[in-house]
């Protein structure tokens, strides 16, 4: 029976924390990509409607999707998650 030192336990726990951080970053980037798609879809809908109520609806969706995208982008940047992955990603996509 071997004993595990506190240092080894800490090392194992640190690995789990690193993996959790990596998973959270992946989720954040996936959310950003989804928000970008939603924004693009909202702009496409706007370009293809003509009824006043639908135009208003489309404008609302564009603004909401844009704000969601910008929020996620700023969150990624503020968390220091921009290790080269957000090159080419901007608030004006």
Residue pairs with C-beta under 8 A, 6 or more apart in sequence:
25 79
25 81
28 72
28 75
28 76
28 79
28 81
29 76
29 81
29 85
31 72
32 69
32 72
32 73
32 76
32 89
35 65
35 68
35 69
35 72
36 69
36 93
38 65
38 68
38 69
39 62
39 65
39 66
39 68
39 69
39 93
41 65
42 58
42 61
42 62
42 64
42 65
43 62
45 58
45 61
46 55
46 58
46 59
46 61
46 62
49 55
49 57
49 58
69 91
69 93
70 91
73 86
73 89
73 90
73 91
76 82
76 86
77 86
